[in-house]
């Protein structure tokens, strides 16, 4: 992995802005949304995986 192959530069990543501590986060939209349990622990809803800008999964592709 080179330094520029992180989520923030991947074609599948969608920026959501900064989290509570100031880190950049976003959704990985490489694959279909996954089931996510809501805060009430009773309802599921689909959601793309939430990742940090510096994360990397091995399926990075350059923005086109």
PQR file with spaces between the fields and no chain letter, atoms N, CA, C, O and H, PARSE charges and radii, in Angstrom:
ATOM       1  N    UNK     1       0.843   -1.181    0.000 -0.4000 1.5000
ATOM       2  CA   UNK     1       0.000    0.000    0.000 -0.0000 2.0000
ATOM       3  C    UNK     1       0.886    1.240    0.000  0.5500 1.7000
ATOM       4  O    UNK     1       1.809    1.357    0.805 -0.5500 1.4000
ATOM       5  N    UNK     2       0.597    2.150   -0.899 -0.4000 1.5000
ATOM       6  CA   UNK     2       1.308    3.421   -0.880 -0.0000 2.0000
ATOM       7  C    UNK     2       0.540    4.400    0.009  0.5500 1.7000
ATOM       8  O    UNK     2      -0.619    4.158    0.348 -0.5500 1.4000
ATOM       9  H    UNK     2      -0.153    2.055   -1.553  0.4000 1.0000
ATOM      10  N    UNK     3       1.180    5.490    0.380 -0.4000 1.5000
ATOM      11  CA   UNK     3       0.557    6.454    1.285 -0.0000 2.0000
ATOM      12  C    UNK     3      -0.724    7.065    0.728  0.5500 1.7000
ATOM      13  O    UNK     3      -1.586    7.484    1.501 -0.5500 1.4000
ATOM      14  H    UNK     3       2.121    5.687    0.105  0.4000 1.0000
ATOM      15  N    UNK     4      -0.868    7.124   -0.585 -0.4000 1.5000
ATOM      16  CA   UNK     4      -2.061    7.745   -1.154 -0.0000 2.0000
ATOM      17  C    UNK     4      -3.216    6.757   -1.332  0.5500 1.7000
ATOM      18  O    UNK     4      -4.294    7.162   -1.764 -0.5500 1.4000
ATOM      19  H    UNK     4      -0.167    6.784   -1.212  0.4000 1.0000
ATOM      20  N    UNK     5      -3.025    5.480   -1.014 -0.4000 1.5000
ATOM      21  CA   UNK     5      -4.084    4.487   -1.139 -0.0000 2.0000
ATOM      22  C    UNK     5      -4.833    4.331    0.186  0.5500 1.7000
ATOM      23  O    UNK     5      -4.773    3.278    0.820 -0.5500 1.4000
ATOM      24  H    UNK     5      -2.148    5.151   -0.662  0.4000 1.0000
ATOM      25  N    UNK     6      -5.525    5.368    0.591 -0.4000 1.5000
ATOM      26  CA   UNK     6      -6.339    5.367    1.801 -0.0000 2.0000
ATOM      27  C    UNK     6      -7.774    5.697    1.403  0.5500 1.7000
ATOM      28  O    UNK     6      -8.034    6.151    0.289 -0.5500 1.4000
ATOM      29  H    UNK     6      -5.574    6.224    0.076  0.4000 1.0000
ATOM      30  N    UNK     7      -8.689    5.466    2.318 -0.4000 1.5000
ATOM      31  CA   UNK     7     -10.106    5.707    2.017 -0.0000 2.0000
ATOM      32  C    UNK     7     -10.364    7.099    1.446  0.5500 1.7000
ATOM      33  O    UNK     7     -11.153    7.254    0.514 -0.5500 1.4000
ATOM      34  H    UNK     7      -8.478    5.097    3.224  0.4000 1.0000
ATOM      35  N    UNK     8      -9.706    8.101    1.997 -0.4000 1.5000
ATOM      36  CA   UNK     8      -9.957    9.479    1.585 -0.0000 2.0000
ATOM      37  C    UNK     8      -9.700    9.707    0.096  0.5500 1.7000
ATOM      38  O    UNK     8     -10.275   10.632   -0.479 -0.5500 1.4000
ATOM      39  H    UNK     8      -9.065    7.975    2.754  0.4000 1.0000
ATOM      40  N    UNK     9      -8.860    8.900   -0.546 -0.4000 1.5000
ATOM      41  CA   UNK     9      -8.572    9.074   -1.972 -0.0000 2.0000
ATOM      42  C    UNK     9      -9.218    7.993   -2.835  0.5500 1.7000
ATOM      43  O    UNK     9      -8.980    7.945   -4.041 -0.5500 1.4000
ATOM      44  H    UNK     9      -8.393    8.150   -0.079  0.4000 1.0000
ATOM      45  N    UNK    10     -10.031    7.129   -2.233 -0.4000 1.5000
ATOM      46  CA   UNK    10     -10.664    6.018   -2.968 -0.0000 2.0000
ATOM      47  C    UNK    10     -11.946    6.469   -3.660  0.5500 1.7000
ATOM      48  O    UNK    10     -12.691    7.296   -3.134 -0.5500 1.4000
ATOM      49  H    UNK    10     -10.224    7.168   -1.252  0.4000 1.0000
ATOM      50  N    UNK    11     -12.187    5.929   -4.818 -0.4000 1.5000
ATOM      51  CA   UNK    11     -13.393    6.279   -5.584 -0.0000 2.0000
ATOM      52  C    UNK    11     -14.681    5.864   -4.892  0.5500 1.7000
ATOM      53  O    UNK    11     -15.732    6.432   -5.186 -0.5500 1.4000
ATOM      54  H    UNK    11     -11.582    5.257   -5.246  0.4000 1.0000
ATOM      55  N    UNK    12     -14.640    4.902   -3.992 -0.4000 1.5000
ATOM      56  CA   UNK    12     -15.850    4.383   -3.338 -0.0000 2.0000
ATOM      57  C    UNK    12     -16.178    5.081   -2.014  0.5500 1.7000
ATOM      58  O    UNK    12     -17.215    4.803   -1.412 -0.5500 1.4000
ATOM      59  H    UNK    12     -13.785    4.441   -3.753  0.4000 1.0000
ATOM      60  N    UNK    13     -15.318    5.967   -1.566 -0.4000 1.5000
ATOM      61  CA   UNK    13     -15.502    6.586   -0.245 -0.0000 2.0000
ATOM      62  C    UNK    13     -16.291    7.881   -0.352  0.5500 1.7000
ATOM      63  O    UNK    13     -16.030    8.708   -1.227 -0.5500 1.4000
ATOM      64  H    UNK    13     -14.476    6.192   -2.055  0.4000 1.0000
ATOM      65  N    UNK    14     -17.259    8.053    0.543 -0.4000 1.5000
ATOM      66  CA   UNK    14     -18.063    9.279    0.587 -0.0000 2.0000
ATOM      67  C    UNK    14     -17.834    9.985    1.918  0.5500 1.7000
ATOM      68  O    UNK    14     -18.148    9.442    2.977 -0.5500 1.4000
ATOM      69  H    UNK    14     -17.471    7.382    1.253  0.4000 1.0000
ATOM      70  N    UNK    15     -17.292   11.181    1.862 -0.4000 1.5000
ATOM      71  CA   UNK    15     -16.931   11.975    3.035 -0.0000 2.0000
ATOM      72  C    UNK    15     -18.180   12.415    3.798  0.5500 1.7000
ATOM      73  O    UNK    15     -19.131   12.927    3.207 -0.5500 1.4000
ATOM      74  H    UNK    15     -17.036   11.622    1.002  0.4000 1.0000
ATOM      75  N    UNK    16     -18.167   12.210    5.108 -0.4000 1.5000
ATOM      76  CA   UNK    16     -19.260   12.670    5.972 -0.0000 2.0000
ATOM      77  C    UNK    16     -18.871   13.871    6.822  0.5500 1.7000
ATOM      78  O    UNK    16     -19.717   14.463    7.492 -0.5500 1.4000
ATOM      79  H    UNK    16     -17.395   11.794    5.588  0.4000 1.0000
ATOM      80  N    UNK    17     -17.604   14.227    6.795 -0.4000 1.5000
ATOM      81  CA   UNK    17     -17.126   15.338    7.616 -0.0000 2.0000
ATOM      82  C    UNK    17     -16.328   14.827    8.804  0.5500 1.7000
ATOM      83  O    UNK    17     -15.791   13.720    8.773 -0.5500 1.4000
ATOM      84  H    UNK    17     -16.916   13.746    6.251  0.4000 1.0000
ATOM      85  N    UNK    18     -16.255   15.628    9.833 -0.4000 1.5000
ATOM      86  CA   UNK    18     -15.431   15.293   11.001 -0.0000 2.0000
ATOM      87  C    UNK    18     -16.279   14.693   12.122  0.5500 1.7000
ATOM      88  O    UNK    18     -17.428   15.082   12.331 -0.5500 1.4000
ATOM      89  H    UNK    18     -16.691   16.527    9.858  0.4000 1.0000
ATOM      90  N    UNK    19     -15.687   13.740   12.833 -0.4000 1.5000
ATOM      91  CA   UNK    19     -16.373   13.148   13.977 -0.0000 2.0000
ATOM      92  C    UNK    19     -16.185   14.017   15.220  0.5500 1.7000
ATOM      93  O    UNK    19     -15.680   15.135   15.120 -0.5500 1.4000
ATOM      94  H    UNK    19     -14.753   13.424   12.664  0.4000 1.0000
ATOM      95  N    UNK    20     -16.584   13.518   16.384 -0.4000 1.5000
ATOM      96  CA   UNK    20     -16.548   14.299   17.620 -0.0000 2.0000
ATOM      97  C    UNK    20     -15.148   14.714   18.044  0.5500 1.7000
ATOM      98  O    UNK    20     -14.987   15.728   18.723 -0.5500 1.4000
ATOM      99  H    UNK    20     -16.994   12.609   16.466  0.4000 1.0000
ATOM     100  N    UNK    21     -14.134   13.952   17.658 -0.4000 1.5000
ATOM     101  CA   UNK    21     -12.759   14.306   18.035 -0.0000 2.0000
ATOM     102  C    UNK    21     -12.005   14.996   16.906  0.5500 1.7000
ATOM     103  O    UNK    21     -10.815   15.282   17.039 -0.5500 1.4000
ATOM     104  H    UNK    21     -14.265   13.129   17.106  0.4000 1.0000
ATOM     105  N    UNK    22     -12.689   15.264   15.793 -0.4000 1.5000
ATOM     106  CA   UNK    22     -12.096   16.016   14.702 -0.0000 2.0000
ATOM     107  C    UNK    22     -11.491   15.199   13.578  0.5500 1.7000
ATOM     108  O    UNK    22     -10.900   15.756   12.652 -0.5500 1.4000
ATOM     109  H    UNK    22     -13.655   15.031   15.685  0.4000 1.0000
ATOM     110  N    UNK    23     -11.634   13.864   13.650 -0.4000 1.5000
ATOM     111  CA   UNK    23     -11.113   13.019   12.577 -0.0000 2.0000
ATOM     112  C    UNK    23     -12.103   12.940   11.420  0.5500 1.7000
ATOM     113  O    UNK    23     -13.313   12.890   11.636 -0.5500 1.4000
ATOM     114  H    UNK    23     -12.114   13.412   14.401  0.4000 1.0000
ATOM     115  N    UNK    24     -11.594   12.929   10.208 -0.4000 1.5000
ATOM     116  CA   UNK    24     -12.426   12.824    9.014 -0.0000 2.0000
ATOM     117  C    UNK    24     -12.952   11.395    8.893  0.5500 1.7000
ATOM     118  O    UNK    24     -12.185   10.441    9.029 -0.5500 1.4000
ATOM     119  H    UNK    24     -10.611   12.969   10.032  0.4000 1.0000
ATOM     120  N    UNK    25     -14.260   11.239    8.637 -0.4000 1.5000
ATOM     121  CA   UNK    25     -14.860    9.918    8.476 -0.0000 2.0000
ATOM     122  C    UNK    25     -15.807    9.920    7.291  0.5500 1.7000
ATOM     123  O    UNK    25     -16.216   10.977    6.810 -0.5500 1.4000
ATOM     124  H    UNK    25     -14.883   12.013    8.526  0.4000 1.0000
ATOM     125  N    UNK    26     -16.152    8.731    6.827 -0.4000 1.5000
ATOM     126  CA   UNK    26     -17.050    8.612    5.691 -0.0000 2.0000
ATOM     127  C    UNK    26     -17.537    7.189    5.520  0.5500 1.7000
ATOM     128  O    UNK    26     -17.197    6.302    6.303 -0.5500 1.4000
ATOM     129  H    UNK    26     -15.820    7.872    7.219  0.4000 1.0000
ATOM     130  N    UNK    27     -18.348    6.978    4.473 -0.4000 1.5000
ATOM     131  CA   UNK    27     -18.882    5.660    4.166 -0.0000 2.0000
ATOM     132  C    UNK    27     -18.087    5.022    3.039  0.5500 1.7000
ATOM     133  O    UNK    27     -17.748    5.675    2.052 -0.5500 1.4000
ATOM     134  H    UNK    27     -18.624    7.699    3.837  0.4000 1.0000
ATOM     135  N    UNK    28     -17.796    3.735    3.199 -0.4000 1.5000
ATOM     136  CA   UNK    28     -17.225    2.953    2.114 -0.0000 2.0000
ATOM     137  C    UNK    28     -18.380    2.364    1.313  0.5500 1.7000
ATOM     138  O    UNK    28     -19.195    1.612    1.848 -0.5500 1.4000
ATOM     139  H    UNK    28     -18.072    3.205    4.001  0.4000 1.0000
ATOM     140  N    UNK    29     -18.448    2.708    0.037 -0.4000 1.5000
ATOM     141  CA   UNK    29     -19.555    2.239   -0.795 -0.0000 2.0000
ATOM     142  C    UNK    29     -19.062    1.248   -1.850  0.5500 1.7000
ATOM     143  O    UNK    29     -19.619    1.165   -2.945 -0.5500 1.4000
ATOM     144  H    UNK    29     -17.786    3.319   -0.398  0.4000 1.0000
ATOM     145  N    UNK    30     -18.024    0.509   -1.512 -0.4000 1.5000
ATOM     146  CA   UNK    30     -17.460   -0.496   -2.420 -0.0000 2.0000
ATOM     147  C    UNK    30     -18.415   -1.671   -2.599  0.5500 1.7000
ATOM     148  O    UNK    30     -18.559   -2.197   -3.703 -0.5500 1.4000
ATOM     149  H    UNK    30     -17.572    0.577   -0.623  0.4000 1.0000
ATOM     150  N    UNK    31     -19.056   -2.073   -1.532 -0.4000 1.5000
ATOM     151  CA   UNK    31     -19.980   -3.204   -1.540 -0.0000 2.0000
ATOM     152  C    UNK    31     -21.355   -2.739   -1.047  0.5500 1.7000
ATOM     153  O    UNK    31     -21.529   -1.578   -0.674 -0.5500 1.4000
ATOM     154  H    UNK    31     -18.939   -1.645   -0.635  0.4000 1.0000
ATOM     155  N    UNK    32     -22.305   -3.634   -1.048 -0.4000 1.5000
ATOM     156  CA   UNK    32     -23.664   -3.295   -0.601 -0.0000 2.0000
ATOM     157  C    UNK    32     -23.682   -2.912    0.873  0.5500 1.7000
ATOM     158  O    UNK    32     -22.814   -3.342    1.632 -0.5500 1.4000
ATOM     159  H    UNK    32     -22.165   -4.576   -1.351  0.4000 1.0000
ATOM     160  N    UNK    33     -24.661   -2.108    1.288 -0.4000 1.5000
ATOM     161  CA   UNK    33     -24.785   -1.772    2.708 -0.0000 2.0000
ATOM     162  C    UNK    33     -24.946   -3.041    3.551  0.5500 1.7000
ATOM     163  O    UNK    33     -25.451   -4.063    3.085 -0.5500 1.4000
ATOM     164  H    UNK    33     -25.367   -1.759    0.671  0.4000 1.0000
ATOM     165  N    UNK    34     -24.503   -2.940    4.798 -0.4000 1.5000
ATOM     166  CA   UNK    34     -24.592   -4.047    5.744 -0.0000 2.0000
ATOM     167  C    UNK    34     -25.686   -3.754    6.770  0.5500 1.7000
ATOM     168  O    UNK    34     -26.043   -2.598    7.000 -0.5500 1.4000
ATOM     169  H    UNK    34     -24.094   -2.110    5.177  0.4000 1.0000
ATOM     170  N    UNK    35     -26.213   -4.817    7.384 -0.4000 1.5000
ATOM     171  CA   UNK    35     -27.203   -4.631    8.444 -0.0000 2.0000
ATOM     172  C    UNK    35     -26.535   -3.931    9.626  0.5500 1.7000
ATOM     173  O    UNK    35     -25.424   -4.288   10.016 -0.5500 1.4000
ATOM     174  H    UNK    35     -25.923   -5.756    7.197  0.4000 1.0000
ATOM     175  N    UNK    36     -27.203   -2.954   10.182 -0.4000 1.5000
ATOM     176  CA   UNK    36     -26.693   -2.187   11.315 -0.0000 2.0000
ATOM     177  C    UNK    36     -27.775   -2.145   12.376  0.5500 1.7000
ATOM     178  O    UNK    36     -28.924   -1.814   12.083 -0.5500 1.4000
ATOM     179  H    UNK    36     -28.106   -2.664    9.864  0.4000 1.0000
ATOM     180  N    UNK    37     -27.417   -2.477   13.601 -0.4000 1.5000
ATOM     181  CA   UNK    37     -28.376   -2.463   14.703 -0.0000 2.0000
ATOM     182  C    UNK    37     -28.496   -1.048   15.239  0.5500 1.7000
ATOM     183  O    UNK    37     -27.498   -0.419   15.591 -0.5500 1.4000
ATOM     184  H    UNK    37     -26.484   -2.745   13.839  0.4000 1.0000
ATOM     185  N    UNK    38     -29.707   -0.561   15.299 -0.4000 1.5000
ATOM     186  CA   UNK    38     -29.951    0.785   15.801 -0.0000 2.0000
ATOM     187  C    UNK    38     -29.666    0.908   17.284  0.5500 1.7000
ATOM     188  O    UNK    38     -29.438   -0.099   17.955 -0.5500 1.4000
ATOM     189  H    UNK    38     -30.518   -1.072   15.013  0.4000 1.0000
ATOM     190  N    UNK    39     -29.675    2.129   17.807 -0.4000 1.5000
ATOM     191  CA   UNK    39     -29.349    2.355   19.213 -0.0000 2.0000
ATOM     192  C    UNK    39     -30.312    1.665   20.181  0.5500 1.7000
ATOM     193  O    UNK    39     -29.953    1.435   21.336 -0.5500 1.4000
ATOM     194  H    UNK    39     -29.861    2.946   17.262  0.4000 1.0000
ATOM     195  N    UNK    40     -31.510    1.333   19.740 -0.4000 1.5000
ATOM     196  CA   UNK    40     -32.462    0.652   20.621 -0.0000 2.0000
ATOM     197  C    UNK    40     -32.222   -0.859   20.668  0.5500 1.7000
ATOM     198  O    UNK    40     -32.914   -1.574   21.393 -0.5500 1.4000
ATOM     199  H    UNK    40     -31.801    1.519   18.802  0.4000 1.0000
ATOM     200  N    UNK    41     -31.240   -1.350   19.892 -0.4000 1.5000
ATOM     201  CA   UNK    41     -30.902   -2.775   19.818 -0.0000 2.0000
ATOM     202  C    UNK    41     -32.075   -3.655   19.396  0.5500 1.7000
ATOM     203  O    UNK    41     -32.104   -4.845   19.708 -0.5500 1.4000
ATOM     204  H    UNK    41     -30.678   -0.769   19.303  0.4000 1.0000
ATOM     205  N    UNK    42     -33.030   -3.079   18.696 -0.4000 1.5000
ATOM     206  CA   UNK    42     -34.193   -3.836   18.254 -0.0000 2.0000
ATOM     207  C    UNK    42     -34.422   -3.728   16.752  0.5500 1.7000
ATOM     208  O    UNK    42     -34.961   -4.648   16.136 -0.5500 1.4000
ATOM     209  H    UNK    42     -33.007   -2.112   18.443  0.4000 1.0000
ATOM     210  N    UNK    43     -34.025   -2.636   16.176 -0.4000 1.5000
ATOM     211  CA   UNK    43     -34.300   -2.435   14.759 -0.0000 2.0000
ATOM     212  C    UNK    43     -32.999   -2.455   13.956  0.5500 1.7000
ATOM     213  O    UNK    43     -31.991   -1.872   14.354 -0.5500 1.4000
ATOM     214  H    UNK    43     -33.588   -1.888   16.676  0.4000 1.0000
ATOM     215  N    UNK    44     -33.052   -3.133   12.831 -0.4000 1.5000
ATOM     216  CA   UNK    44     -31.908   -3.145   11.924 -0.0000 2.0000
ATOM     217  C    UNK    44     -32.222   -2.261   10.735  0.5500 1.7000
ATOM     218  O    UNK    44     -33.370   -2.140   10.307 -0.5500 1.4000
ATOM     219  H    UNK    44     -33.871   -3.606   12.508  0.4000 1.0000
ATOM     220  N    UNK    45     -31.177   -1.649   10.217 -0.4000 1.5000
ATOM     221  CA   UNK    45     -31.323   -0.883    8.978 -0.0000 2.0000
ATOM     222  C    UNK    45     -30.030   -1.024    8.201  0.5500 1.7000
ATOM     223  O    UNK    45     -28.974   -1.239    8.795 -0.5500 1.4000
ATOM     224  H    UNK    45     -30.245   -1.748   10.565  0.4000 1.0000
ATOM     225  N    UNK    46     -30.095   -0.907    6.888 -0.4000 1.5000
ATOM     226  CA   UNK    46     -28.867   -1.029    6.098 -0.0000 2.0000
ATOM     227  C    UNK    46     -28.007    0.227    6.214  0.5500 1.7000
ATOM     228  O    UNK    46     -28.519    1.344    6.276 -0.5500 1.4000
ATOM     229  H    UNK    46     -30.953   -0.732    6.406  0.4000 1.0000
ATOM     230  N    UNK    47     -26.711    0.025    6.241 -0.4000 1.5000
ATOM     231  CA   UNK    47     -25.779    1.153    6.284 -0.0000 2.0000
ATOM     232  C    UNK    47     -24.453    0.710    5.687  0.5500 1.7000
ATOM     233  O    UNK    47     -24.009   -0.418    5.902 -0.5500 1.4000
ATOM     234  H    UNK    47     -26.295   -0.883    6.191  0.4000 1.0000
ATOM     235  N    UNK    48     -23.826    1.605    4.937 -0.4000 1.5000
ATOM     236  CA   UNK    48     -22.486    1.326    4.449 -0.0000 2.0000
ATOM     237  C    UNK    48     -21.524    1.379    5.626  0.5500 1.7000
ATOM     238  O    UNK    48     -21.770    2.102    6.592 -0.5500 1.4000
ATOM     239  H    UNK    48     -24.186    2.521    4.762  0.4000 1.0000
ATOM     240  N    UNK    49     -20.426    0.621    5.560 -0.4000 1.5000
ATOM     241  CA   UNK    49     -19.448    0.658    6.647 -0.0000 2.0000
ATOM     242  C    UNK    49     -18.864    2.067    6.832  0.5500 1.7000
ATOM     243  O    UNK    49     -18.509    2.736    5.861 -0.5500 1.4000
ATOM     244  H    UNK    49     -20.226    0.034    4.775  0.4000 1.0000
ATOM     245  N    UNK    50     -18.774    2.492    8.064 -0.4000 1.5000
ATOM     246  CA   UNK    50     -18.196    3.783    8.415 -0.0000 2.0000
ATOM     247  C    UNK    50     -16.698    3.592    8.605  0.5500 1.7000
ATOM     248  O    UNK    50     -16.272    2.720    9.363 -0.5500 1.4000
ATOM     249  H    UNK    50     -19.062    1.948    8.853  0.4000 1.0000
ATOM     250  N    UNK    51     -15.903    4.402    7.922 -0.4000 1.5000
ATOM     251  CA   UNK    51     -14.449    4.282    8.011 -0.0000 2.0000
ATOM     252  C    UNK    51     -13.811    5.645    8.236  0.5500 1.7000
ATOM     253  O    UNK    51     -14.415    6.687    7.981 -0.5500 1.4000
ATOM     254  H    UNK    51     -16.249    5.109    7.306  0.4000 1.0000
ATOM     255  N    UNK    52     -12.597    5.608    8.714 -0.4000 1.5000
ATOM     256  CA   UNK    52     -11.807    6.823    8.856 -0.0000 2.0000
ATOM     257  C    UNK    52     -11.107    7.137    7.543  0.5500 1.7000
ATOM     258  O    UNK    52     -10.907    6.248    6.715 -0.5500 1.4000
ATOM     259  H    UNK    52     -12.107    4.762    8.922  0.4000 1.0000
ATOM     260  N    UNK    53     -10.741    8.373    7.352 -0.4000 1.5000
ATOM     261  CA   UNK    53     -10.087    8.801    6.113 -0.0000 2.0000
ATOM     262  C    UNK    53      -8.781    8.068    5.859  0.5500 1.7000
ATOM     263  O    UNK    53      -8.417    7.839    4.705 -0.5500 1.4000
ATOM     264  H    UNK    53     -10.904    9.095    8.025  0.4000 1.0000
ATOM     265  N    UNK    54      -8.066    7.694    6.924 -0.4000 1.5000
ATOM     266  CA   UNK    54      -6.774    7.024    6.784 -0.0000 2.0000
ATOM     267  C    UNK    54      -6.877    5.507    6.745  0.5500 1.7000
ATOM     268  O    UNK    54      -5.856    4.826    6.649 -0.5500 1.4000
ATOM     269  H    UNK    54      -8.361    7.880    7.861  0.4000 1.0000
ATOM     270  N    UNK    55      -8.097    4.958    6.819 -0.4000 1.5000
ATOM     271  CA   UNK    55      -8.268    3.505    6.769 -0.0000 2.0000
ATOM     272  C    UNK    55      -7.971    2.983    5.367  0.5500 1.7000
ATOM     273  O    UNK    55      -7.876    3.747    4.407 -0.5500 1.4000
ATOM     274  H    UNK    55      -8.927    5.510    6.898  0.4000 1.0000
ATOM     275  N    UNK    56      -7.828    1.690    5.278 -0.4000 1.5000
ATOM     276  CA   UNK    56      -7.514    1.053    3.997 -0.0000 2.0000
ATOM     277  C    UNK    56      -7.963   -0.394    4.053  0.5500 1.7000
ATOM     278  O    UNK    56      -7.695   -1.074    5.044 -0.5500 1.4000
ATOM     279  H    UNK    56      -7.905    1.070    6.059  0.4000 1.0000
ATOM     280  N    UNK    57      -8.643   -0.894    3.014 -0.4000 1.5000
ATOM     281  CA   UNK    57      -9.165   -2.260    3.031 -0.0000 2.0000
ATOM     282  C    UNK    57      -8.484   -3.194    2.045  0.5500 1.7000
ATOM     283  O    UNK    57      -8.678   -4.407    2.126 -0.5500 1.4000
ATOM     284  H    UNK    57      -8.861   -0.342    2.209  0.4000 1.0000
ATOM     285  N    UNK    58      -7.705   -2.679    1.132 -0.4000 1.5000
ATOM     286  CA   UNK    58      -7.070   -3.520    0.124 -0.0000 2.0000
ATOM     287  C    UNK    58      -7.794   -3.527   -1.212  0.5500 1.7000
ATOM     288  O    UNK    58      -7.312   -4.144   -2.162 -0.5500 1.4000
ATOM     289  H    UNK    58      -7.548   -1.693    1.066  0.4000 1.0000
ATOM     290  N    UNK    59      -8.927   -2.865   -1.311 -0.4000 1.5000
ATOM     291  CA   UNK    59      -9.667   -2.798   -2.577 -0.0000 2.0000
ATOM     292  C    UNK    59      -9.730   -1.376   -3.106  0.5500 1.7000
ATOM     293  O    UNK    59     -10.643   -1.027   -3.854 -0.5500 1.4000
ATOM     294  H    UNK    59      -9.318   -2.364   -0.539  0.4000 1.0000
ATOM     295  N    UNK    60      -8.777   -0.567   -2.725 -0.4000 1.5000
ATOM     296  CA   UNK    60      -8.720    0.841   -3.120 -0.0000 2.0000
ATOM     297  C    UNK    60      -8.675    0.973   -4.631  0.5500 1.7000
ATOM     298  O    UNK    60      -8.001    0.197   -5.309 -0.5500 1.4000
ATOM     299  H    UNK    60      -8.036   -0.850   -2.116  0.4000 1.0000
ATOM     300  N    UNK    61      -9.389    1.954   -5.157 -0.4000 1.5000
ATOM     301  CA   UNK    61      -9.315    2.335   -6.579 -0.0000 2.0000
ATOM     302  C    UNK    61      -9.266    3.850   -6.666  0.5500 1.7000
ATOM     303  O    UNK    61      -9.940    4.555   -5.914 -0.5500 1.4000
ATOM     304  H    UNK    61      -9.936    2.585   -4.607  0.4000 1.0000
ATOM     305  N    UNK    62      -8.461    4.336   -7.590 -0.4000 1.5000
ATOM     306  CA   UNK    62      -8.319    5.775   -7.777 -0.0000 2.0000
ATOM     307  C    UNK    62      -9.632    6.406   -8.222  0.5500 1.7000
ATOM     308  O    UNK    62     -10.429    5.786   -8.926 -0.5500 1.4000
ATOM     309  H    UNK    62      -7.913    3.764   -8.200  0.4000 1.0000
ATOM     310  N    UNK    63      -9.839    7.625   -7.806 -0.4000 1.5000
ATOM     311  CA   UNK    63     -11.020    8.365   -8.282 -0.0000 2.0000
ATOM     312  C    UNK    63     -10.856    8.617   -9.778  0.5500 1.7000
ATOM     313  O    UNK    63      -9.763    8.919  -10.257 -0.5500 1.4000
ATOM     314  H    UNK    63      -9.192    8.129   -7.233  0.4000 1.0000
ATOM     315  N    UNK    64     -11.940    8.489  -10.486 -0.4000 1.5000
ATOM     316  CA   UNK    64     -11.871    8.621  -11.938 -0.0000 2.0000
ATOM     317  C    UNK    64     -12.418    9.838  -12.424  0.5500 1.7000
ATOM     318  O    UNK    64     -12.422   10.074  -13.632 -0.5500 1.4000
ATOM     319  H    UNK    64     -12.828    8.244  -10.097  0.4000 1.0000
